[in-house]
Amino acid sequence: MPRAYETMLIVRPDMSDEPLEQLLSSQEAILRENGVTHMEITNKGKRRFAGFEMKKFKEGLYIQFNYEAEPSAVAAWEKNLRINESVLRHMTLRVG
């Protein structure tokens, strides 16, 4: 039974528009292949980190994904996110 999830990605701040769009469309394609429905992607913009660095960056682009999926689809996507060098961090929450 599909559940509602929210995933926040922190992406490298030095990505220009075209590579960022390619990253987001590839991640969306991975989710769609795994049967994700009702997907909404929101770019929250660039934000500075609070007194620390992630992989030598002091700020990052925050991208929010809201979607409905099976738990196995979320696990497969997170595995892909861990090996993607453009993604500094990610966190997934089950909503509701």
N, C-alpha and C positions, 0 to 999 in steps of 0.2 A: 504494500500500500504506500503510495507516494506521500512524502512529508514535506512541509515547507522548510526551506533553509535560507540562510543569509551568509554569504562568504565575502569577507573583505580582503582584497589584495593590496599589498603595498608594492608598487612597481618602481623600478629605477627612475629617478627624476630626469635623467639626461636623454630619455627616449623622445624622439620627435614624433609628430602626429602620425606619419605613415607607419612606422614600426609599431607604434602603440595600437593603431587600428588593426594591424595584422595580428598582433598578440591577442587582442580581444576577440577578433573573429575566429582565430584558431581555438581559443578556449571555449567560445560559444559552440563551435562545431563539435568539440569533444563532448561537451555536455549533451548536445542534441543527439549524438550517436548513442549515448547511454540512456536515452529515453526521458530526458528532462523536459518538463513542460512549464508554462507560465513564467518564462524567464524575463527578467528586467535588469538591465545593466546601467549603473549610474556612475559617472565620473565625479568624484567628490573634490577633485583638484589636488594641487600640490600643497603639502603641509610640512612644517619643520618638526623634527623629532625633539622630544623634551630632554635635552641634555645628554644625548648619547648618539652613537653612530651605528648604522647597519651596513655592513660591507663597505665601509669608508664613505658612506653618504650621510649627510646631515638632514636630508629631507627626502620625501617620496611622494609618488602619485597614488592617491587612494581611489580604488575602484571597487564598487559594491555590486555584488550579484545577488539578486533575490530570485528564487526558483523553487519548483516542486520536483522532487526526485526520490528514487529508491535509495536506501543507505549504501548499497553496493556501488551505485553510480557516483555518489559523493566520494567514496573511498578511492575509486579508480581515478577520479579527477584530481584529488589531493596528491596522489602518487605522482601524477604528471606535474603538478605545481612545484613539488619538492625538487625536481630535477631541472626546472626551467630557470636559467640564470637571470632572466629579466625580472622575476618575482623575488623581492627581498623577503617578504613574509606573507603569510595568509592565515586566516582564522575562519572557521566555519561554525555557525551556531544553528541549532534547530529552533525554529520559530513556532511558538504556540504549542 
